[in-house]
Amino acid sequence: MQKYVIALYIRLSLEDYKYDSMSIENQHLVLHEFVGTMSESPNAEVLEFIDNGYSGTNFERPKVQELIEMVRANKIDCIIVKDFSRFGRNSIETGYFIERVFPLFHTRFISINDNFDSDQHKGDTGGMDVAFKYLISEYYSRDMSIKTKSAKYAKMQRGEYQSKICPYGYRKSADDRMEPNPETAVVVQLIFQLAATGIGAAAIARDLFARGIPTPGEYKAAHGKLYHDVSRTHGRWSNSTVLRILEDERYIGSYVIGKRAVIEVGGTRSRRKDRDEWFIIPDHHPAIIEKELFEQVQSVQRRFSLSVKKPRDYLLKGKIICGCCDHALSRIEQKKPFYMCRHSDADKNSRCHNMRVDAAGLEQAVFQTLKQQLEILLPIHTDGTIHLETTVAQCSEYEKQLEDLKDQKQALFERYLMGEIELETYKSEKADYDAEILKVKNSYAAITAQAKLKQEARERQSNRQEIAQLIAGSDGLTAELIELLIDKVYIFPDNRIEIAYKTHDLFEY
């Protein structure tokens, strides 16, 4: 017998930590106690989906997304939450899933505290009580967000609020304030001293690498603070890291906060605010850099500042990766544009140091590779036809056999109820029917799987033919081909290229 799959969804936001009743342990206990009272419980498979630290105002949560995908794959029979707000505080999105999506996939939804069971509301939306609970939950979330933000801004103005993460060169003191870190503050001072002599960010980055000084990310990772992926750094400082340090006013003791504002409540997107909207608090913490030195470096800011470049559109934008260090190559716009690996600029011993590749030549090479790959897989005289008619006919025959056997089994049961046959005869013949039904079901499942594989093969072949026609009609690489096929293009110092395709099985038999 197929198991009845129950999904328990648990969500805890940062604000919910204040309330024991909202804890993950409490939600876990309530949900499992409820499952124990369900008639489906003895034959049920219970799965847990926990989003810890996520707001309910949107559905950009990893576990709720995983749950929804399983619903769409018809793998979930029932979803249980402690209350509506655990699943979501956005009334429109929450209502859409409960009233439209879950019924479509025959998934039952239960909210324990709200005494809501979708099986008891088939054909309606649960009435005004449910609608008001959606709206109250959403209003609570928005009101809490506004109050939290107001309190944080008030602390900013008083100089009390500060980020949990200190900038490079600082650490948290015993009283949770910022203080210079003896190990890294000297590196920040070195960077400013070098900049004051007039050398550029690239030269400073090379100097820091030559001295064997770990990058900020590497230093934090070595001390257990894994904020960034430093697996590809290898001690190479980037120009942008140096420039950001040189522009940071926090090194003269001023605390700068509130540079960005979230665009929507509960969202993650933000915008950079104008400088006059920032909170700048002088003498907030001990300075690492003297104000005179900082201003001296800023006096030549034109040479150091991170330029605001207009976005440029070109083929293979964001696709070209160094095959040695796995960093994106920079496109240098000259009379003959080329790509180069800037990350290895400081390391003269790196294989990709000063590696350059002509942009036009690269685009042509990628196009020719695509063309040759498709020609190998799609010979001119192959039509790629895959016949499904026989398989479809077999599926229909098995479906008919199953219906007939079920009707015969039902008729057998009715004969037993009418007293036409004895119990032993009924059990014996029923066992025969069950065995035959299982045999037909297995055959049906096998032929259905075969039909699916053939259908996928036909679709794959059709996609190849469409792409081949698209390539045949092009004189060179196009944005459409890149968007359709290419994930990354890896470049190596020996002018070798490797293409990572978006569809992995496209070029496989």
DOPALUM-487634 format. One record per residue (C-alpha): residue in three letters; x, y, z. Coordinates in Angstrom, 1 decimal. Layout:
N
REC type     px     py     pz
REC  ALA      X      Y      Z
...
end
This chain:
509
REC type     px     py     pz
REC  MET    0.0    0.0    0.0
REC  GLN    1.3    3.4   -0.9
REC  LYS    2.3    5.5    2.1
REC  TYR    0.4    8.6    3.0
REC  VAL    3.0   11.4    3.0
REC  ILE    2.5   14.2    5.6
REC  ALA    4.7   17.3    5.5
REC  LEU    5.2   19.3    8.7
REC  TYR    6.3   22.8    8.0
REC  ILE    8.0   24.8   10.7
REC  ARG    9.2   28.4   10.4
REC  LEU   11.0   30.6   13.0
REC  SER   11.8   34.2   12.2
REC  LEU   14.3   36.4   14.1
REC  GLU   11.4   38.2   15.9
REC  ASP    9.9   34.9   17.0
REC  TYR   13.0   34.0   19.1
REC  LYS   11.4   36.2   21.9
REC  TYR    8.5   33.8   22.3
REC  ASP    8.9   30.2   23.6
REC  SER    5.6   29.2   22.0
REC  MET    7.0   29.9   18.6
REC  SER   10.3   27.9   19.1
REC  ILE   11.1   25.1   16.7
REC  GLU   10.9   22.6   19.6
REC  ASN    7.4   23.8   20.5
REC  GLN    6.2   23.7   16.9
REC  HIS    7.7   20.2   16.5
REC  LEU    5.9   18.9   19.5
REC  VAL    2.5   20.4   18.6
REC  LEU    2.7   19.1   15.0
REC  HIS    3.7   15.6   16.0
REC  GLU    1.0   15.4   18.7
REC  PHE   -1.6   16.3   16.1
REC  VAL   -0.3   13.7   13.6
REC  GLY   -0.7   11.1   16.3
REC  THR   -4.5   11.8   16.3
REC  MET   -5.0   11.4   12.6
REC  SER   -6.5    8.3   11.1
REC  GLU   -3.9    8.3    8.4
REC  SER   -1.1    8.2   11.0
REC  PRO   -0.3    4.4   11.2
REC  ASN    0.5    4.3    7.4
REC  ALA    2.0    7.7    7.1
REC  GLU    5.5    8.9    6.2
REC  VAL    6.2   12.1    8.1
REC  LEU    8.6   14.7    6.6
REC  GLU    9.8   17.9    8.3
REC  PHE   10.6   21.2    6.5
REC  ILE   12.2   23.8    8.8
REC  ASP   13.1   27.4    7.8
REC  ASN   15.0   28.9   10.7
REC  GLY   15.5   32.7   10.7
REC  TYR   13.3   33.5    7.7
REC  SER   10.6   36.1    7.4
REC  GLY    7.1   34.9    6.5
REC  THR    6.3   38.0    4.4
REC  ASN    7.5   36.3    1.2
REC  PHE    8.2   32.7    0.0
REC  GLU   11.9   33.2   -0.7
REC  ARG   12.7   30.4    1.9
REC  PRO   14.7   27.3    0.9
REC  LYS   12.5   24.7    2.7
REC  VAL    9.2   26.1    1.7
REC  GLN   10.4   26.1   -1.9
REC  GLU   11.5   22.5   -1.6
REC  LEU    8.0   21.7   -0.1
REC  ILE    6.2   23.4   -2.9
REC  GLU    8.3   21.6   -5.5
REC  MET    7.4   18.2   -3.9
REC  VAL    3.7   19.2   -4.0
REC  ARG    4.0   20.0   -7.7
REC  ALA    5.6   16.5   -8.2
REC  ASN    2.5   14.9   -6.4
REC  LYS    4.8   13.7   -3.6
REC  ILE    2.9   15.3   -0.7
REC  ASP   -0.6   14.3    0.5
REC  CYS   -1.0   16.6    3.5
REC  ILE    0.7   19.8    4.9
REC  ILE    0.4   20.7    8.5
REC  VAL    1.4   24.0   10.2
REC  LYS    0.9   25.3   13.7
REC  ASP   -0.9   28.4   12.4
REC  PHE   -1.3   30.3    9.1
REC  SER    1.5   32.7    9.9
REC  ARG    4.0   29.9   10.0
REC  PHE    3.4   29.1    6.3
REC  GLY    3.2   32.8    5.3
REC  ARG    2.2   36.3    6.4
REC  ASN    1.5   37.6    2.9
REC  SER   -2.3   37.2    2.5
REC  ILE   -2.3   37.1   -1.3
REC  GLU    0.5   34.5   -1.8
REC  THR   -0.6   32.4    1.2
REC  GLY   -4.2   32.4    0.0
REC  TYR   -3.1   31.5   -3.6
REC  PHE   -1.3   28.4   -2.4
REC  ILE   -4.0   27.2    0.0
REC  GLU   -6.9   27.9   -2.3
REC  ARG   -5.5   27.3   -5.8
REC  VAL   -2.3   25.3   -5.8
REC  PHE   -2.8   22.7   -3.1
REC  PRO   -6.3   21.7   -4.3
REC  LEU   -5.0   21.3   -7.8
REC  PHE   -2.5   18.7   -6.6
REC  HIS   -5.0   17.1   -4.1
REC  THR   -2.8   18.2   -1.2
REC  ARG   -4.7   18.7    2.1
REC  PHE   -3.7   21.7    4.2
REC  ILE   -4.2   21.8    8.0
REC  SER   -3.6   24.8   10.3
REC  ILE   -3.9   23.5   13.9
REC  ASN   -4.4   26.7   15.9
REC  ASP   -6.7   28.1   13.3
REC  ASN   -8.9   24.9   13.3
REC  PHE   -8.6   24.9    9.5
REC  ASP   -8.7   21.7    7.4
REC  SER   -9.0   22.1    3.6
REC  ASP  -10.8   18.7    3.5
REC  GLN  -13.7   20.4    5.4
REC  HIS  -13.8   23.4    3.1
REC  LYS  -13.9   21.8   -0.3
REC  GLY  -15.6   24.1   -2.8
REC  ASP  -15.0   27.3   -0.7
REC  THR  -12.1   29.3    0.8
REC  GLY  -12.8   28.8    4.5
REC  GLY  -15.0   31.8    5.0
REC  MET  -14.4   35.3    6.4
REC  ASP  -12.6   33.9    9.5
REC  VAL   -9.7   32.6    7.4
REC  ALA   -9.6   35.8    5.3
REC  PHE   -9.3   38.0    8.4
REC  LYS   -6.6   35.8    9.8
REC  TYR   -4.6   36.2    6.6
REC  LEU   -4.9   40.0    6.8
REC  ILE   -4.2   40.3   10.6
REC  SER   -1.1   38.2   10.2
REC  GLU    0.1   40.3    7.3
REC  TYR   -0.6   43.6    9.2
REC  TYR    1.2   42.3   12.3
REC  SER    4.3   41.5   10.2
REC  ARG    4.3   45.0    8.5
REC  ASP    3.7   46.7   11.8
REC  MET    6.5   44.8   13.5
REC  SER    8.9   45.6   10.7
REC  ILE    8.2   49.3   10.9
REC  LYS    8.6   49.3   14.7
REC  THR   11.8   47.4   14.5
REC  LYS   13.2   49.7   11.8
REC  SER   12.2   52.8   13.8
REC  ALA   13.9   51.5   17.0
REC  LYS   17.1   50.7   15.0
REC  TYR   17.1   54.2   13.4
REC  ALA   16.7   55.7   16.9
REC  LYS   19.7   53.7   18.1
REC  MET   21.7   54.8   15.0
REC  GLN   21.0   58.5   15.8
REC  ARG   22.2   58.0   19.4
REC  GLY   25.3   56.1   18.2
REC  GLU   24.2   52.9   20.0
REC  TYR   23.6   50.6   17.1
REC  GLN   26.3   48.9   15.2
REC  SER   26.7   45.9   12.9
REC  LYS   27.6   42.5   14.4
REC  ILE   30.4   42.3   11.9
REC  CYS   33.4   44.5   12.3
REC  PRO   35.3   45.9    9.3
REC  TYR   38.7   44.5    8.5
REC  GLY   41.2   46.0   11.0
REC  TYR   38.7   45.9   13.9
REC  ARG   37.3   43.4   16.4
REC  LYS   34.7   43.4   19.1
REC  SER   35.9   44.3   22.6
REC  ALA   34.7   42.8   25.9
REC  ASP   31.9   45.4   26.1
REC  ASP   30.9   44.6   22.5
REC  ARG   32.3   47.8   21.1
REC  MET   34.7   48.1   18.1
REC  GLU   38.4   48.2   18.9
REC  PRO   41.5   48.0   16.7
REC  ASN   42.7   44.4   16.0
REC  PRO   46.5   44.4   16.6
REC  GLU   47.0   41.8   13.8
REC  THR   45.1   43.5   11.0
REC  ALA   45.1   47.2   12.0
REC  VAL   48.8   47.4   11.0
REC  VAL   47.8   46.1    7.5
REC  VAL   45.2   48.8    7.1
REC  GLN   47.9   51.4    8.2
REC  LEU   50.3   49.9    5.7
REC  ILE   47.7   50.2    2.9
REC  PHE   47.2   53.9    3.6
REC  GLN   50.9   54.6    3.9
REC  LEU   51.5   53.0    0.5
REC  ALA   48.6   55.0   -1.0
REC  ALA   49.9   58.2    0.4
REC  THR   53.2   57.8   -1.6
REC  GLY   51.1   57.9   -4.8
REC  ILE   51.1   54.3   -5.9
REC  GLY   47.9   52.8   -7.2
REC  ALA   45.7   50.0   -5.9
REC  ALA   47.1   47.4   -8.3
REC  ALA   50.6   48.0   -7.0
REC  ILE   49.4   47.9   -3.4
REC  ALA   47.7   44.6   -4.0
REC  ARG   50.9   43.2   -5.5
REC  ASP   52.9   44.4   -2.5
REC  LEU   50.5   42.8    0.0
REC  PHE   50.7   39.5   -1.9
REC  ALA   54.5   39.7   -2.0
REC  ARG   54.5   40.1    1.8
REC  GLY   52.4   37.0    2.2
REC  ILE   49.6   38.9    4.0
REC  PRO   46.3   37.0    4.0
REC  THR   43.3   38.7    2.4
REC  PRO   40.5   40.0    4.7
REC  GLY   38.4   37.0    3.7
REC  GLU   41.2   34.5    4.4
REC  TYR   42.0   36.1    7.7
REC  LYS   38.3   35.9    8.9
REC  ALA   38.1   32.3    7.6
REC  ALA   41.2   31.3    9.5
REC  HIS   39.5   32.6   12.7
REC  GLY   36.3   30.7   12.1
REC  LYS   34.3   33.4   10.4
REC  LEU   33.3   31.8    7.1
REC  TYR   31.6   34.8    5.5
REC  HIS   33.1   34.4    2.1
REC  ASP   34.3   31.6   -0.2
REC  VAL   38.1   32.0   -0.1
REC  SER   39.0   28.7   -1.8
REC  ARG   40.1   30.6   -5.0
REC  THR   41.9   33.5   -3.3
REC  HIS   45.3   32.0   -2.6
REC  GLY   46.5   35.2   -0.9
REC  ARG   45.9   37.4   -3.9
REC  TRP   44.4   40.8   -3.0
REC  SER   42.1   42.4   -5.4
REC  ASN   42.2   46.0   -6.5
REC  SER   38.6   46.6   -5.4
REC  THR   39.4   45.4   -1.8
REC  VAL   42.2   47.9   -1.5
REC  LEU   40.0   50.7   -2.9
REC  ARG   37.2   50.0   -0.5
REC  ILE   39.6   50.1    2.5
REC  LEU   41.0   53.4    1.3
REC  GLU   37.5   54.9    1.0
REC  ASP   36.1   53.7    4.4
REC  GLU   35.6   56.5    6.9
REC  ARG   35.3   54.0    9.8
REC  TYR   39.1   53.9    9.9
REC  ILE   39.2   57.5   11.3
REC  GLY   36.8   56.6   14.1
REC  SER   33.5   57.7   12.3
REC  TYR   30.8   55.1   12.2
REC  VAL   28.8   55.1    9.0
REC  ILE   25.6   53.1    8.8
REC  GLY   22.3   53.1    7.0
REC  LYS   23.8   53.3    3.5
REC  ARG   21.1   51.0    2.0
REC  ALA   17.4   50.7    2.4
REC  VAL   15.3   47.6    1.8
REC  ILE   12.8   48.2   -1.0
REC  GLU    9.9   46.2    0.4
REC  VAL    8.9   44.8    3.8
REC  GLY   10.2   41.3    4.2
REC  GLY   12.2   41.5    0.9
REC  THR   15.9   41.2    0.3
REC  ARG   16.3   43.7   -2.4
REC  SER   17.8   47.1   -1.4
REC  ARG   18.9   50.4   -2.9
REC  ARG   21.8   52.6   -2.0
REC  LYS   20.7   55.9   -0.3
REC  ASP   22.1   59.3   -0.9
REC  ARG   24.9   60.3    1.4
REC  ASP   22.8   62.9    3.2
REC  GLU   20.5   60.1    4.4
REC  TRP   23.4   58.1    6.0
REC  PHE   24.0   58.0    9.7
REC  ILE   27.6   59.3   10.3
REC  ILE   28.7   59.3   13.9
REC  PRO   32.1   61.0   14.6
REC  ASP   34.4   59.6   17.3
REC  HIS   32.3   56.5   17.6
REC  HIS   35.3   54.2   18.2
REC  PRO   39.1   54.4   18.3
REC  ALA   40.7   55.4   15.0
REC  ILE   43.3   53.3   13.1
REC  ILE   44.2   56.1   10.6
REC  GLU   44.9   59.7   11.4
REC  LYS   42.4   62.0    9.9
REC  GLU   45.2   64.0    8.1
REC  LEU   46.5   60.8    6.5
REC  PHE   43.0   59.8    5.4
REC  GLU   42.4   63.2    3.9
REC  GLN   45.8   63.1    2.1
REC  VAL   44.8   59.9    0.5
REC  GLN   41.3   61.2   -0.4
REC  SER   43.0   64.3   -2.1
REC  VAL   44.1   62.0   -4.8
REC  GLN   40.8   60.0   -4.7
REC  ARG   40.3   60.4   -8.5
REC  ARG   43.2   57.9   -8.9
REC  PHE   41.9   55.4   -6.4
REC  SER   38.1   55.6   -6.6
REC  LEU   36.1   52.7   -7.8
REC  SER   34.8   54.2  -11.1
REC  VAL   31.1   53.9  -11.8
REC  LYS   31.1   52.3  -15.2
REC  LYS   28.2   52.3  -17.6
REC  PRO   27.0   48.8  -18.1
REC  ARG   28.2   47.4  -21.4
REC  ASP   26.5   44.7  -23.3
REC  TYR   28.6   42.3  -25.3
REC  LEU   28.5   38.6  -26.3
REC  LEU   29.6   36.1  -23.6
REC  LYS   29.2   38.7  -20.8
REC  GLY   29.7   37.1  -17.5
REC  LYS   30.5   33.7  -19.1
REC  ILE   34.3   33.8  -19.6
REC  ILE   36.1   32.1  -16.7
REC  CYS   39.8   31.5  -16.1
REC  GLY   40.4   27.7  -16.2
REC  CYS   43.3   28.1  -13.8
REC  CYS   41.9   30.2  -10.9
REC  ASP   38.2   29.9  -11.7
REC  HIS   37.7   33.7  -11.7
REC  ALA   35.8   35.7  -14.3
REC  LEU   38.1   37.3  -16.9
REC  SER   37.9   41.0  -17.4
REC  ARG   37.1   42.4  -20.8
REC  ILE   39.4   45.2  -21.8
REC  GLU   37.8   47.6  -24.3
REC  GLN   40.5   48.7  -26.8
REC  LYS   40.6   48.9  -30.6
REC  LYS   40.8   45.1  -30.5
REC  PRO   39.0   44.0  -27.3
REC  PHE   40.5   41.2  -25.3
REC  TYR   39.9   39.2  -22.1
REC  MET   42.5   38.9  -19.3
REC  CYS   42.8   37.4  -15.8
REC  ARG   43.1   40.3  -13.4
REC  HIS   43.0   38.1  -10.3
REC  SER   46.4   36.7  -11.0
REC  ASP   47.9   40.2  -11.6
REC  ALA   49.7   40.1   -8.2
REC  ASP   51.1   36.6   -8.6
REC  LYS   53.8   36.5  -11.3
REC  ASN   54.2   32.7  -10.8
REC  SER   50.6   31.9  -11.5
REC  ARG   49.9   30.0  -14.7
REC  CYS   47.3   32.5  -15.8
REC  HIS   49.4   35.6  -15.0
REC  ASN   49.0   38.1  -17.9
REC  MET   46.9   35.6  -19.8
REC  ARG   45.0   37.3  -22.6
REC  VAL   42.6   36.1  -25.3
REC  ASP   41.3   38.0  -28.3
REC  ALA   37.5   38.7  -27.9
REC  ALA   36.6   38.3  -31.5
REC  GLY   38.7   35.2  -31.9
REC  LEU   37.2   33.6  -28.8
REC  GLU   33.6   34.2  -30.0
REC  GLN   34.4   32.6  -33.3
REC  ALA   36.1   29.6  -31.6
REC  VAL   33.0   29.1  -29.4
REC  PHE   30.7   29.2  -32.4
REC  GLN   32.8   26.7  -34.3
REC  THR   32.8   24.4  -31.3
REC  LEU   29.0   24.5  -31.1
REC  LYS   28.7   23.9  -34.8
REC  GLN   31.0   20.9  -34.8
REC  GLN   29.4   19.4  -31.7
REC  LEU   26.0   19.5  -33.3
REC  GLU   27.2   18.1  -36.7
REC  ILE   28.7   15.1  -34.9
REC  LEU   25.4   14.3  -33.2
REC  LEU   23.0   15.2  -36.1
REC  PRO   24.1   13.5  -39.3
REC  ILE   22.4   15.0  -42.3
REC  HIS   20.6   11.7  -43.3
REC  THR   19.2   11.0  -39.8
REC  ASP   15.6   12.0  -39.2
REC  GLY   15.6   11.1  -35.5
REC  THR   12.1    9.8  -35.6
REC  ILE   11.0    7.8  -32.5
REC  HIS    7.7    5.9  -32.8
REC  LEU    5.5    5.9  -29.7
REC  GLU    2.3    4.5  -31.2
REC  THR    3.0    0.9  -30.1
REC  THR    3.8    2.0  -26.5
REC  VAL    0.6    4.1  -26.3
REC  ALA   -1.5    1.2  -27.5
REC  GLN    0.1   -1.1  -24.9
REC  CYS   -0.6    1.5  -22.1
REC  SER   -4.3    1.6  -23.2
REC  GLU   -4.5   -2.2  -23.2
REC  TYR   -3.0   -2.5  -19.7
REC  GLU   -5.4    0.2  -18.4
REC  LYS   -8.3   -1.8  -19.8
REC  GLN   -7.1   -5.0  -18.2
REC  LEU   -6.8   -3.2  -14.8
REC  GLU  -10.3   -1.9  -15.0
REC  ASP  -11.7   -5.4  -16.0
REC  LEU   -9.8   -7.1  -13.2
REC  LYS  -11.1   -4.6  -10.6
REC  ASP  -14.7   -5.0  -11.8
REC  GLN  -14.3   -8.8  -11.6
REC  LYS  -12.9   -8.5   -8.1
REC  GLN  -15.8   -6.3   -7.1
REC  ALA  -18.3   -8.8   -8.5
REC  LEU  -16.6  -11.5   -6.6
REC  PHE  -17.0   -9.6   -3.4
REC  GLU  -20.7   -9.0   -4.1
REC  ARG  -21.2  -12.7   -4.8
REC  TYR  -19.7  -13.4   -1.3
REC  LEU  -22.0  -10.8    0.3
REC  MET  -25.0  -12.4   -1.4
REC  GLY  -24.0  -15.9    0.0
REC  GLU  -23.4  -17.3   -3.4
REC  ILE  -19.8  -18.5   -2.5
REC  GLU  -18.1  -19.6    0.7
REC  LEU  -15.5  -17.5    2.5
REC  GLU  -12.6  -19.8    1.6
REC  THR  -13.6  -19.7   -2.1
REC  TYR  -13.8  -15.9   -1.9
REC  LYS  -10.3  -15.6   -0.3
REC  SER   -8.8  -18.0   -2.8
REC  GLU  -10.2  -16.3   -5.9
REC  LYS   -9.5  -12.8   -4.4
REC  ALA   -5.8  -13.8   -4.0
REC  ASP   -5.7  -14.8   -7.6
REC  TYR   -7.2  -11.5   -8.7
REC  ASP   -4.8   -9.6   -6.5
REC  ALA   -1.8  -11.4   -8.0
REC  GLU   -3.0  -10.8  -11.5
REC  ILE   -3.7   -7.1  -10.7
REC  LEU   -0.2   -6.7   -9.3
REC  LYS    1.3   -8.4  -12.4
REC  VAL   -0.6   -6.0  -14.7
REC  LYS    0.3   -3.0  -12.6
REC  ASN    4.0   -3.9  -12.8
REC  SER    3.8   -4.4  -16.6
REC  TYR    1.9   -1.1  -16.9
REC  ALA    4.5    0.7  -14.8
REC  ALA    7.3   -0.7  -17.0
REC  ILE    5.7    0.3  -20.2
REC  THR    4.8    3.7  -18.9
REC  ALA    8.5    4.3  -17.9
REC  GLN    9.5    3.1  -21.3
REC  ALA    7.1    5.5  -23.0
REC  LYS    8.5    8.4  -20.8
REC  LEU   12.0    7.6  -21.8
REC  LYS   11.1    7.5  -25.5
REC  GLN    9.2   10.8  -25.2
REC  GLU   12.2   12.4  -23.5
REC  ALA   14.5   11.1  -26.2
REC  ARG   12.3   12.4  -28.9
REC  GLU   12.1   15.9  -27.2
REC  ARG   15.9   15.9  -26.8
REC  GLN   16.4   15.0  -30.5
REC  SER   13.9   17.7  -31.5
REC  ASN   15.8   20.3  -29.4
REC  ARG   19.0   19.3  -31.1
REC  GLN   17.5   19.7  -34.5
REC  GLU   16.1   23.1  -33.6
REC  ILE   19.5   24.2  -32.3
REC  ALA   21.2   22.8  -35.4
REC  GLN   18.9   24.8  -37.6
REC  LEU   19.5   27.9  -35.5
REC  ILE   23.3   27.5  -35.9
REC  ALA   23.0   26.7  -39.6
REC  GLY   21.2   30.0  -40.1
REC  SER   23.8   32.0  -38.2
REC  ASP   27.1   33.4  -39.5
REC  GLY   28.6   33.6  -36.0
REC  LEU   27.8   33.5  -32.3
REC  THR   24.5   35.2  -31.3
REC  ALA   23.0   36.2  -28.0
REC  GLU   20.2   33.7  -28.6
REC  LEU   22.6   30.8  -28.9
REC  ILE   24.5   31.9  -25.8
REC  GLU   21.3   32.2  -23.7
REC  LEU   20.1   28.9  -24.9
REC  LEU   23.2   26.8  -24.6
REC  ILE   26.1   28.2  -22.7
REC  ASP   26.6   28.4  -19.0
REC  LYS   30.4   29.1  -18.8
REC  VAL   33.4   29.2  -21.2
REC  TYR   36.7   28.2  -19.5
REC  ILE   39.9   29.6  -20.9
REC  PHE   43.3   28.1  -20.4
REC  PRO   46.9   29.5  -21.0
REC  ASP   47.5   27.2  -24.0
REC  ASN   44.5   28.8  -25.8
REC  ARG   42.3   25.7  -25.0
REC  ILE   38.7   26.3  -24.2
REC  GLU   36.1   24.2  -22.5
REC  ILE   32.4   24.9  -22.7
REC  ALA   30.0   24.2  -19.8
REC  TYR   26.5   23.7  -21.4
REC  LYS   23.3   24.7  -19.7
REC  THR   21.6   21.4  -20.7
REC  HIS   24.0   18.7  -19.7
REC  ASP   22.4   15.9  -21.8
REC  LEU   21.9   17.9  -25.0
REC  PHE   25.2   16.7  -26.4
REC  GLU   24.9   13.1  -25.1
REC  TYR   23.4   10.1  -26.7
end
